[in-house]
Amino acid sequence: MSEAAGSACPKCGRPVALRRPRCLYCGAALPEAVAAPTGGVAPGTLTVDPGPPRALLVLDLAGAEPTRIAEALRLRRLEAEMLVRRGGFHLQRVVDEKDALPEERRLREAGLVVTVVPESETRLAPVLALRGRYETGALAVRHANGELRLLASDLLMVVRGPISREYQPATEWKRPRLATLEPGYRFHLHRLSDPRPLELDPGGFEFVAATGDASSLLTLTRWIQELAAGVPTDDHFRRLPPALGAASPEKGGALSAAAGLARDGGRDEDAPLVLDNVAQFRFYSAWRAAVERRRRGC
C-alpha cells in the first residue's frame, strides 16, 4: 500500500492512512491539507493504492466439528473448541479475489461450510435515520436525503451491537483526565430492496412523538422487535474486542448540530481525540448481511 507525499505525522513520522485532524499515535495536529502530487484530487485527501480486489471467507460454525476446524485452520484443539462453542459466523480470512476460490475449495473439502463475500459489498455506506416514528408493521424515518418507510416485509435481517467510545490516550502528562465517554449502540436494519442498511443510533435519533419514560435505546429496541418478528437478528458483535478508530461526526440530527456549534465556538487544540468502533460495527454488519443474502438466495 503506497501513500501520497506528506502522508506522515510531522511530529512522530508515522504513516497516516486516512486524513485525520490529529495523528492517532502521538496526538500531534496534522497539516491543514495533504494534497496528492497529481491533479484531480481534492485538497485534504490522500491517494492510496487500493491494490487487487479482495474477498472475505466466512465460516458457519453451527454444528462444526472441532477436529475438522483445528485441522483446516491449523489451530490447537482448545482454540477450535472455543470457536465452535461460540457458534455463529466467523470471519476467517480476507484474501485477494484470485486466491478466494482455491481457499474456499480447500475449506469445503475439509468439511466446513464457507461463504465468499466480495469486499466491495462491505463498503456500502448505511442510510442514517435522523428522526421518525413507528407504525404497525412499518418504520417511517427521515434521513439526510429524504424520507423512507420500511415495511416488515422488506426486512432481511437485523444486526445490533454496542459501541465503545474513549479518548485517545495522552502521550504527555498535563492533568488527570476524569471525564469518560458513555458507550453507544447501533441497529442496522438490512433490506431486501436495497443493499444499504438503515442505521439507527439511539443517541442521535429524534422521536416524532413522545415515548414516555422509556429511554431511546429501549424504545427503538421495542420498535425493532415488533417490526422484525420472525426475522433473523444477530447480536454477536458484542463478543468482538473493540477495534477503535477516530470517530467521524455524523451529518444531520440534533446532537450533530449541537456538536457543530461547540466546534464553531472554538476547539481546544489540546482536546483529546475521540475514538470509537462504529466503522468496525458497520464492517461486521455488512459482511454478516451479505452472508444472509446468499443463504436466502437473494
BELSUL-V831524 format. One record per residue. SS is DSSP state (H for helix, E for strand, L for the rest). BURIAL is # if it has 16 or more other ideal C-beta (glycine too) atoms within 10 Angstrom, else .. Layout:
SS:BURIAL / SS:BURIAL
This chain:
L:. / L:. / E:# / L:# / L:. / L:. / L:# / E:# / L:# / L:. / L:. / L:. / L:. / L:. / E:. / L:# / L:. / L:. / L:. / L:# / L:. / E:# / L:# / L:# / L:. / L:. / L:# / L:. / E:. / L:# / L:. / L:. / L:. / L:# / L:# / L:# / L:. / L:. / L:. / L:. / L:. / L:. / L:. / L:. / L:. / L:# / L:# / E:. / L:. / L:. / L:. / L:. / L:. / E:# / E:# / E:# / E:# / E:# / E:# / E:# / L:# / L:. / L:. / L:# / L:. / H:# / H:. / H:. / H:# / H:# / H:. / H:# / H:# / L:. / L:. / L:. / H:. / H:. / H:. / H:# / H:. / H:. / H:# / H:# / H:. / H:. / L:. / L:. / E:# / E:# / E:# / E:# / E:. / E:. / E:# / E:. / H:. / H:. / H:. / H:# / H:. / H:. / H:# / H:# / H:. / H:. / H:# / H:. / H:. / L:. / L:. / L:# / E:. / E:# / E:# / E:# / E:# / E:. / H:# / H:. / H:. / H:# / L:. / L:. / L:. / L:# / E:# / E:# / E:# / E:# / E:# / E:# / E:. / E:# / E:. / L:. / L:. / E:. / E:# / E:. / E:# / E:# / E:# / L:. / L:. / E:. / E:. / E:# / E:. / E:# / E:. / H:. / H:. / H:. / E:# / E:# / E:# / E:# / E:# / E:# / E:# / E:. / E:# / L:# / E:# / E:# / E:. / L:# / L:. / L:. / L:. / L:. / L:. / L:. / L:. / L:. / L:. / L:. / L:. / L:. / L:. / L:. / L:. / E:# / E:# / E:# / E:# / E:# / E:# / E:# / E:# / L:. / L:. / L:. / L:. / L:. / L:# / E:# / E:# / E:# / L:# / H:# / H:. / H:# / L:# / E:. / E:. / L:. / L:. / L:. / L:# / L:. / L:. / L:. / L:. / H:# / H:# / H:. / H:# / H:# / H:# / H:. / H:# / H:# / H:. / H:. / H:# / L:# / L:. / L:. / L:. / L:# / E:. / E:# / L:. / H:# / H:# / H:. / H:. / L:. / L:. / L:# / L:. / L:# / E:# / E:# / L:# / L:. / L:. / L:# / L:. / L:# / L:# / H:. / H:# / H:. / H:. / H:. / H:. / H:. / H:. / H:. / H:. / H:. / L:. / L:. / L:. / L:. / L:. / L:. / L:. / L:# / L:. / E:. / E:# / E:# / L:# / H:# / H:. / H:# / H:# / H:# / H:# / H:# / H:# / H:# / H:# / H:# / H:# / H:# / H:# / H:# / H:# / H:. / H:. / L:. / L:. / L:.
